[in-house]
Amino acid sequence: MECLKSTDAISVLLDPTESEQERLEMSAHVDSCQACSDAVNEYRRLRQGVRRLPARRPPAQLTRALLGI
């Protein structure tokens, strides 16, 4: 397998809805490639950071505009 060239390839590894076979193939590659391992770890840290952000509600005016009311 070639090195992971996009976040799409990384998300296959991290997305539980992807096929087990695809995730196993990606995992085997990441285990043997330091650059891809670093990229996956960075992506995981980024996702964790985003999840820690406080939830924000959009302004009521925006909600109404989007819903057309």
C-alpha positions as CSV (number, residue, x, y, z in Angstrom):
1,M,0.0,0.0,0.0
2,E,1.2,3.5,-0.8
3,C,1.5,6.1,1.9
4,L,-1.7,7.8,2.9
5,K,-2.1,10.8,0.6
6,S,-5.3,12.5,1.9
7,T,-7.4,12.9,5.0
8,D,-9.9,10.6,3.2
9,A,-7.5,7.7,3.6
10,I,-6.9,8.6,7.2
11,S,-10.6,8.8,8.0
12,V,-11.1,5.3,6.6
13,L,-8.9,4.1,9.4
14,L,-10.7,6.1,12.0
15,D,-14.3,5.7,10.8
16,P,-16.0,2.7,12.4
17,T,-18.5,2.6,9.5
18,E,-15.8,1.6,7.0
19,S,-15.3,-2.0,6.1
20,E,-13.2,-4.0,8.5
21,Q,-10.9,-5.1,5.7
22,E,-10.2,-1.5,4.6
23,R,-9.4,-0.5,8.2
24,L,-7.1,-3.5,8.7
25,E,-5.2,-2.7,5.5
26,M,-4.8,0.9,6.6
27,S,-3.8,-0.1,10.1
28,A,-1.1,-2.5,8.8
29,H,0.4,0.3,6.7
30,V,0.3,2.9,9.5
31,D,2.0,0.4,11.8
32,S,5.0,0.2,9.3
33,C,5.1,3.8,8.1
34,Q,6.3,6.5,10.6
35,A,5.1,9.4,8.4
36,C,1.5,8.0,8.2
37,S,1.5,7.0,11.8
38,D,2.4,10.7,12.7
39,A,-0.4,11.9,10.4
40,V,-3.0,9.6,12.0
41,N,-1.9,10.7,15.5
42,E,-2.1,14.3,14.5
43,Y,-5.6,13.8,13.1
44,R,-6.7,12.0,16.3
45,R,-5.4,14.9,18.4
46,L,-7.2,17.4,16.2
47,R,-10.5,15.5,16.5
48,Q,-10.1,15.3,20.3
49,G,-9.5,19.0,20.4
50,V,-12.6,19.8,18.4
51,R,-14.7,17.6,20.6
52,R,-13.6,19.5,23.6
53,L,-14.8,22.8,22.2
54,P,-18.0,24.1,23.9
55,A,-21.2,23.7,21.9
56,R,-22.6,26.9,20.5
57,R,-26.1,27.6,19.4
58,P,-26.6,29.6,16.3
59,P,-28.4,33.0,16.6
60,A,-32.2,32.7,16.3
61,Q,-32.1,35.0,13.3
62,L,-29.8,32.7,11.4
63,T,-31.9,29.6,12.3
64,R,-35.0,31.4,11.0
65,A,-33.3,32.5,7.8
66,L,-32.1,29.0,7.1
67,L,-35.5,27.5,7.7
68,G,-37.2,30.2,5.7
69,I,-39.5,31.3,8.5
